[in-house]
């Protein structure tokens, strides 16, 4: 480990020594002072964001497979519902021209063509499958392996891939991307959640799934269908609408101000929630070395969550020094575009690493 990194750990550690003094003393290890101050995590949830955008074309089977071979705890992915009620794995409710290119209409003179720029809820699976969503490397991700000619996949394909790896310890953190702020842009909430539920239930690996959403109404809906499934409350802070009149459309009828604007208390009131996923800081892609950067989660948030038996897994952090500071805060995992870099950081810090998986051929 470089001296600079050690010093950073030391400084981050020293800044929070009073809060950590008791537990750290109990675990004090004969190591350099930075090690002694660092919480020794037995389990850290390494989540590959959209399969690891920094490594591979996002939400491709190749990307998910590469993340499994690398060794991650969790595959993080998004769902959308097509016009013909198929569950596709895609982050954007509106087809992005940065990610997908039209090839040809499904039928001659199809009035929906071109498909790029349309909402997924208005397109059929057949229309979506015509688009080349691996036509270029995503700008900003120079190390990304481009899966040329990639076609958007269905949720059942990803679930099938995980089953083919016999990856019984691997988790899938599946987001229902209901756009609560503009509900006309995604499939209706009840239909959306029901279709995601049906695909997961049918797969037979539902015990490996957590369901996340910014739309807490969707979490409540999923809890009705699958009361045992662990739920994850996402927020970017803005969606809480703290100090604004009335309830935010994102919180499923909850008014954050009834909980003093406290994310932990508000999310803990939803039945089935086992983890909280706040944006890691502001500005959204900032790093600890930016003078204006500030973290959203802090030791208090983590302690309050842990007191209620909830985990804290921030999204989506790629900078190793920033991830290290979050680890020092005691977060339970991280969602990252570069699971390879975070895995290296975990190894440097002597943390337990998730198993690297190998494909198992079915006979």
N, C-alpha and C positions, 0 to 999 in steps of 0.2 A: 504493500500500500504506500502511495506517495506521502511524503511529509505533509504536503499541502492538504491532502484529503484528511490525514490524521488530525491536523490542526483544526480543520473545519469541524470534524466530529467533536474534538475537544471543546471548541468554542460553543457549538450548539449544545453540547452536553452541559458545559458550565453554566450556560444561560438558564438551564432548567433544573439545576442541581437540587434546589429546595424541594421541588415537586417529586423528584425521583429518589431523593436521598434514602428513604426507607427501603423500597424494593431493591435498589441497586446494592445497598449494603448487604442485603441478604444473599445476593448473587455474586458478590465481589469475586472476580477471578484474578489469579496472578497473571496479569497481562499489562500492556502499556495502559496509561490512564484513559486513553480514548476508548479502549476495549472495556475497561471497567465501568465506564459511564454508559456504555451502549446497552440497550435492553437486548438480552439474548433471546431471540424469537425462536420458538420451536417450529412454528408453522406460519409461513407468510404466503398469502394468496397472490401468486403471480398471474395476472390476467392479461391475456393477449388481446388487445383492443382490435376488434374486427379481424381477429386472427393474427394481428401484428402488421399494421400498415407499413411500418418502417422496413419490413423484411419482404413482403409479398403483396401483390395486388389484393386489395381488401376484400374480405368475405368470400374468397375463393376456396374451393376444396383443397387446392394446392397449398394455400396459406394456412388453413387450419391444420393440415397434415404436417406441414413444416414446423408449426408451433408445437404439435404433439411430439415430434421427433426431437426437437430442442429440449423439451421438458418444461411445461407450464402447469400451473395448478388448474387453470380455468380458461376456457375459450369464451371470449366475450363477443356477442353478436346481436344484430338488430333484425327485427322482422317488420314486414309490410304485407298488406293484403291486396291482392289483385282484384280486378273487376269480376273474375270468375272464382273468387274466394280461395285462391291458392295462397299459401304462406311462403313468400320469398324472403331471402336473407339480403337485406339492403338497408343502408343507413338513411338514404335520402328519400323523402316521400315524393319528391319531384326528380325525374331522371336528370342527372347532372351531365352537361355537355363536356365537363372536364374529365368525366369518368367513362362515359358511354358514347358510342357513335352509332348512328343508324346504318343499316346495310340495305334492307329492302322491306317493303310492306309485306305483311302476311298474305294479303289478297290484293290483286290489282285494283288500284283506285280506293284503297282503304282510307276513309275520311280522317282517321286518327293519325295517319302518317304525315310528317315525320313524328316518331315517338319520343325522341329526346326533348326534354322540357315539359312533357306531360306528367300528370300525377299517376303514380303506380295504381291507385284505386280505380283509375279510369281505363287502364290497359289490361288486356287478358295476358295470361302466362305465355301464350303463343306469340303475342306481339312483343312482349318483354324479351323472349328468348332470341328474337332476331338481332338484338343489339349487341355490338361488340364492346364489352365493358373492360377489355384489356388492350384497347387500341393504343394507349400511351402509358408511360410511367407517370404516376401521380406527381405533379409539381411539388417540390418541397421535400420529396423523399428519394434522394439520389441513390440510396442503397437498395431501393425496392426492386425485387425481381418482378418483372412485368410478365403476367400470364397472358400471352398473346391470344386474341380471339376468345377471351373468357366470356362465358354467358352466365348471367345471374342464376344462382341455384336456389332450390327450395329448402325450407327448414328440414324436411324429411331426408334430404341428401346429406346434410351436415350430421344429423342424428345417426344416419346409416354409416357414415364415415367413422364416427366415434365408436359405434358398435363393432365395425370391422377391425378396429385396433384393440378390441377387448379391453378398452381403457376404463376399467371399473372405478378407478379412483379419480378420474378426471371429472371436473365440473363443467357445466355449460351455463353461462350467465346470459340469459336470453331477454332482450329488451322488446317490450311491446311499444312501438314508436307511435302511439296515438298522439296526434297533435292537438292537445287540449286547447291551445290558444287560437287555433283555426281548425275546428273539427271537420269542416267541409273538405279539408285537404287530405284526410285519411279515412279509411273505412270506419263506419260507426263503432264506437267503443265496445259494445256488447258482442257484436259480430267479430271484431278484431280479436278480442281476448278469447272468445270461444274457439275460433279456428286455431289459434296458437295452442290453446289447451288440448284440442283434439289431436293435433299432430304429435305433440310431446307424449300424451297419454298412449297413443297408438304405438309409439316407438319402443315402449317397454323399458326405457332408461330414465323414467321420470324422477327417480330417486337421485339422479346426478344433476338435476336442473334447479337453478334459482331463476326467479322472474324479476326483472328490474323495469322500472318505468319512472319517467318524469311526471307522468300522469297518474297521480295517486288514486284517481277514480278507477283506473285500469287495474291497479293492485287490489283494490277492494273487490272488483269484479272477479279477478282471478281467485281470490280467497274464497268466494262463494262456490266456485267450481272445484277448487282443489285446496281444501282447508289445511292440508299438511305441507303444501309446497312453501319453501322459504321465499320470502319476498324482500326486495331491495328497493329502498326509497332513494331515488336520484334527485338531486337539485343542483342548480347553478347559482343559488342564492336569489337571483332576480325573480325566479318563479314563485318564491315564497310571498312576494309582495308585502314585505314587512312595513307596517305603518300606513298602509293604503286602505281606504274604506272597502269593506266587504271581503269575501273570500276570493283567493286567486283561483282562476279556472283550472289550474294545474293540480290543486290539492284535494280534489274529490270531495268538496263540501267542507273541508277543514279551513278555518281562518287562522293563519299563523299567529295573528295578534292575540288570539285567545290563549296562546301558549307563550306570550311575551316575546313573540318573534323568534322563539328558540326552535331551530331545526330539529334537534334531537327529541325534544318533548313532543313536538307536533307529529313527527314521523313515528315515534314510539306509540302513538295512539291508534295506529292502524294495525288491525289484527293480522298476524302472519309475518310482519316485518321482522327480519333477523339481522339486517345490515343496512347501513347508511352509506350512500355514495355521493359525497359533495364534490363539486369542482375543487381541485387542489389549491387554487389561488387566483389572484387577479394581478395583472391582466391574464387572460385565460391561458396563454401560451408562455407566460413569463417564467423566469428562473430566479433562483435565490441570489444570483449575482446582479440582477437588475435592481438599481437603487429604488425604483418605484414599486417593486413587487411586494405583495403581502400574501401570506397564506390565508386560506379560508378555514380549514380545520386547524385547531390548536390543541394544546394538551388538555384544556378544559373540556372541549367538545369530545375528545377521545375518552376522557375519564367519565364524563356524563353518560356517554353511550355504553361504555363497558359496565357501568353501574347497573344499567338496565339490561345487560346481557346482549347488547347489540355490537356488531363489528362496524368498523369504519374503514371503507375502501375507496379512497379518492380516485377521481378520473381527471384527465388522461395525461399522465406526467412522463416525460421522456428524458429529462436532464438528470444524469446520475447524482450530481450534488444536491439537487432539489429532492430527488427521491430519498437520498440518504437522510436529509433533514426530516422528511415525513416519517421515515422509519424511526428516527430518534424521538419523534412525537408519540410513537407507540401505535401507529396505524396498523391494521391487520392485513393489509394487502394493498396492491396498486394496480390500476388499469393503465396499460402502457402500449404505445405503438411499437416499442422496441423491447420485447421480452428478452431478447438476447443480451442487451446492455444491462437490463435490471438483473438478469440471472448472473451476469459477471459480477455485478455489485454485491449480490447476495453471497456469492462464492468468496469474494474478498473479505466480507464481514463474518465469514464462518457460519452462515445460516444454512439451515437444511434446504436442499434443492429438490424441486419436484422431479419425479422420475422421467427420464427420456423414454418415449414409447416407440415401439417398432410395429409396423403393420403386421397383422397376422392373417395369413391367407385362409379363407374359408374353403373347406373341402365339401 
